[in-house]
Amino acid sequence: MPFEKGRQKTGGRKPGVPNKRTAFVEQLEAQGFDITQEAIRLFHALEDKDKTPLLVKMLEFVFPKRASNEISIEDAQRVLEDDLSAKGFNVGSVVSGIVESVEGNDGSRD
């Protein structure tokens, strides 16, 4: 049966009821268990060879992977022209000099 817009909710958790993991963590904290301190203690108990892979994995949550961006010379030239002209530069002479230095004096790309 496909989803119908405006259909009433027929299952799932009731509003305000935490999921099982949240309820478990709250229960542990209510008993004085500090998850952060326990994680730090366990990390220090690891051997050095086991710490590096764990740190690398944890860094993925701190520094997300960057998407690769590709841009053609033509697109870069257009963006540069727009930016320079907005700042009042003589676009033609500046951009043509940059393009010549990138492509070489004969107009071919290396």
Secondary structure, 3 states (H helix, E strand, C coil): CCCCCCCCCCCCCCCCCCCHHHHHHHHHHHCCCCHHHHHHHHHHHCCHHHHHHHHHHHHHHHCCCCCCCCCCHHHHHHHHHHHHHHCCCCHHHHHHHHHHHHHCCCCCCC
